[in-house]
């Protein structure tokens, strides 16, 4: 699986298996990877259905598949079932896919890249979230939304341990005690702000907008470069309620630009915004 021509290489991380590393400079919104799935099964496929999909692969494909991480080696007799449980991604409404290259991208709760499923082309894509220097590891988040930006380190680690059998040791989860407490407080506040937005009565729209601005400030303080569209889209809807069309356009543009950068301009997320 030579990926050098794609702008990244696959190599040893030195501490947690293999990973993907930038071979060139990326800026926010750059497309890092477009990959066709090795196979597709239903999201809740049984072991026999995954085994059938694996059996349809070539010997070379099965060899590459066998080299991926298996977090459930001690739990399941069939190694390919464990590899599927460790590496499969959700795709669309009810499918699950396995991608050889994408599976090499490791997790961070402060990711510098984001993965998504592009329904129209039926490809798995990864876009950069920020500037990435050559040699930096390319990191995505295996959990999404408030499970990552609105949860404490202990909560994130527990979720990842239950899902994938590892304890996250990313930069956001292994800070010195004082910095970790401040980070946890910011992320907890983000969830409180999100939960509070629907509770504001219409006459308190300025306070709701201030809550959105506060959330975006917290995301920046956390060096978290995804999901700002969640809050910007809410702000656009608030302004539309009051027919403040100039503000609607400004917040809608913020939403659109975030979705273009994170999912691509031809993604349904960007088009729908």
C-alpha positions in Angstrom: 0.0 0.0 0.0 2.3 2.7 -1.3 0.7 6.1 -0.4 3.6 8.4 -1.0 2.0 9.9 -4.1 -1.1 10.8 -2.1 0.6 13.4 0.1 1.1 11.1 3.1 3.0 8.0 4.0 2.2 5.1 6.3 4.8 4.4 8.9 5.5 3.4 12.5 4.4 5.8 15.2 6.9 4.3 17.6 4.3 3.8 20.3 1.0 2.8 18.9 1.5 0.8 15.7 1.3 2.4 12.3 0.0 5.8 11.4 -0.4 8.2 8.5 2.1 11.1 8.2 2.0 14.2 6.0 4.5 14.1 3.2 3.7 17.7 2.2 2.1 20.8 3.8 -1.7 20.8 4.1 -4.0 23.7 4.8 -7.5 23.7 6.2 -9.9 22.1 3.6 -7.3 20.2 1.7 -8.4 16.8 0.5 -6.0 14.3 2.0 -7.5 11.0 1.0 -10.2 9.6 -1.3 -10.6 5.8 -1.0 -13.0 3.2 -2.3 -14.0 0.7 0.4 -12.4 -2.7 0.3 -15.8 -4.1 1.1 -19.2 -2.9 2.2 -21.6 -4.7 4.6 -24.7 -3.7 6.5 -23.9 -1.6 9.7 -25.0 -4.4 12.0 -23.6 -7.2 9.9 -23.1 -10.6 11.6 -19.7 -12.3 11.6 -20.8 -14.7 8.9 -21.7 -11.7 6.6 -18.3 -10.1 7.2 -16.6 -13.5 6.6 -18.4 -13.8 3.2 -17.3 -10.3 2.2 -13.7 -11.1 3.2 -13.8 -14.4 1.2 -14.7 -12.4 -1.9 -11.4 -10.5 -1.7 -8.3 -11.5 -3.5 -5.5 -13.2 -1.6 -3.4 -9.9 -1.8 -6.3 -7.9 -0.4 -6.8 -10.4 2.4 -3.1 -10.2 3.3 -3.3 -6.4 3.5 -6.5 -6.7 5.6 -4.8 -9.1 8.0 -2.1 -6.5 8.7 -4.6 -4.0 10.3 -5.0 -3.6 14.0 -7.2 -6.0 15.9 -8.3 -4.7 19.3 -10.4 -7.8 19.9 -7.8 -10.5 19.4 -8.5 -12.1 22.7 -12.2 -11.9 22.3 -13.0 -13.4 18.9 -11.6 -16.5 17.2 -12.0 -15.1 13.7 -9.3 -12.4 13.3 -11.1 -10.8 10.4 -14.1 -10.2 12.6 -11.9 -8.5 15.2 -10.3 -6.4 12.5 -13.7 -5.4 11.1 -14.9 -4.4 14.6 -11.7 -2.4 15.1 -11.5 -0.6 11.8 -14.9 -0.4 10.1 -16.6 3.0 9.5 -20.2 3.8 9.2 -21.2 4.9 5.7 -24.5 6.4 4.8 -27.7 5.4 6.6 -27.0 1.7 7.3 -23.8 0.5 5.8 -20.4 -0.3 7.3 -17.2 -0.1 5.2 -13.6 -1.2 5.5 -10.9 1.0 4.0 -7.2 -0.1 4.1 -5.6 3.3 4.0 -8.1 5.2 6.1 -7.8 2.5 8.8 -4.2 3.6 9.3 -5.2 7.1 10.5 -5.0 7.2 14.3 -7.3 8.9 16.7 -7.0 12.2 18.6 -9.6 14.2 20.6 -7.9 17.2 19.1 -7.8 16.0 15.5 -6.1 17.8 12.6 -8.2 15.9 9.9 -11.7 14.7 9.5 -13.2 11.8 7.7 -16.6 11.6 6.0 -18.5 9.4 3.6 -19.3 10.9 0.2 -22.5 9.3 -0.8 -22.6 10.5 -4.4 -19.2 8.8 -5.3 -19.4 6.2 -2.6 -15.9 7.1 -1.4 -14.4 7.6 2.0 -12.7 11.0 2.3 -10.4 12.8 4.7 -10.0 16.6 4.8 -7.5 18.6 6.7 -8.9 20.7 9.6 -5.9 23.0 10.0 -2.4 23.6 8.7 -0.3 20.4 8.9 3.4 20.4 8.4 5.3 17.7 6.6 6.2 14.9 9.0 3.2 15.5 11.3 0.9 12.6 12.0 -2.5 12.9 10.5 -5.1 12.3 13.2 -8.9 12.0 13.0 -11.5 11.5 15.7 -13.2 8.2 16.1 -15.9 9.8 18.1 -18.0 12.7 16.9 -19.9 15.8 18.0 -20.4 16.4 21.7 -18.9 13.0 22.4 -15.6 14.5 21.6 -15.8 18.3 22.0 -18.3 18.3 24.8 -16.9 15.5 27.0 -14.1 15.3 29.6 -11.0 13.3 29.1 -12.2 10.6 31.4 -15.5 10.4 29.5 -13.8 10.2 26.1 -11.4 7.6 27.3 -14.2 5.4 28.7 -16.2 5.7 25.5 -13.2 4.7 23.3 -12.2 1.9 25.7 -15.7 0.5 25.4 -15.9 0.9 21.6 -12.4 0.0 20.5 -10.5 -1.4 23.5 -7.9 1.3 23.9 -7.3 4.1 26.4 -6.8 7.4 24.5 -3.4 9.1 25.3 -3.7 12.0 22.8 -2.6 15.5 23.6 -6.1 16.5 24.8 -6.3 13.5 27.2 -2.8 13.6 28.8 -2.3 17.2 29.8 -0.8 18.3 33.2 -3.4 18.3 35.9 -4.2 22.0 35.9 -4.4 22.2 32.1 -6.5 19.1 32.0 -9.0 20.5 34.5 -9.3 23.7 32.4 -9.8 21.7 29.2 -12.4 19.5 30.8 -14.2 22.6 32.1 -14.3 24.1 28.6 -15.6 21.0 27.0 -18.2 20.5 29.7 -19.3 24.1 29.2 -19.7 23.4 25.5 -22.3 20.7 26.2 -24.1 22.9 28.7 -24.3 25.7 26.1 -25.6 23.4 23.4 -28.2 21.9 25.7 -29.3 25.4 26.8 -29.8 26.8 23.3 -33.3 25.4 22.7 -34.4 26.7 26.1 -34.0 30.4 25.5 -37.3 32.1 24.8 -37.6 34.2 21.5 -37.2 37.5 23.3 -33.7 36.4 24.6 -32.2 35.9 21.2 -29.2 38.2 22.0 -28.4 35.9 24.9 -28.6 32.9 22.7 -26.3 34.5 20.2 -23.9 35.3 23.0 -24.0 31.6 24.0 -23.1 30.7 20.4 -20.2 33.1 20.4 -19.0 31.8 23.7 -19.1 28.2 22.3 -17.0 29.2 19.3 -14.5 30.9 21.7 -14.2 27.7 23.7 -13.6 25.6 20.6 -10.8 27.9 19.6 -9.3 27.7 23.2 -9.5 23.9 22.9 -7.6 24.0 19.6 -10.6 22.1 18.2 -11.1 22.9 14.5 -14.3 20.9 13.7 -18.0 21.2 14.3 -18.3 25.0 14.5 -21.1 24.6 11.9 -23.2 23.1 14.7 -23.4 26.4 16.5 -23.2 28.7 13.5 -26.2 27.0 11.9 -28.2 27.5 15.1 -27.3 31.2 15.1 -28.5 31.5 11.5 -31.9 30.0 12.4 -32.2 32.3 15.4 -31.7 35.4 13.2 -34.1 34.1 10.6 -36.8 33.9 13.3 -36.4 37.7 13.7 -36.0 38.4 9.9 -32.5 39.7 10.5 -31.4 38.7 7.0 -28.0 40.3 7.1 -27.1 38.3 10.2 -28.7 35.1 8.6 -26.4 35.5 5.6 -23.3 36.0 7.8 -24.0 33.0 10.0 -25.0 30.8 7.0 -21.8 31.7 5.3 -19.9 30.7 8.4 -21.8 27.4 8.4 -21.2 26.8 4.7 -17.4 27.6 4.8 -17.0 25.2 7.8 -18.8 22.4 5.9 -16.9 22.9 2.7 -13.6 22.7 4.6 -14.6 19.6 6.6 -16.7 17.7 4.1 -16.0 19.2 0.6 -18.0 21.6 -1.5 -19.8 18.7 -3.2 -20.9 17.1 0.0 -24.5 17.0 1.0 -23.6 18.8 4.3 -22.3 21.8 2.3 -25.0 21.7 -0.4 -27.8 21.5 2.2 -26.4 24.6 4.1 
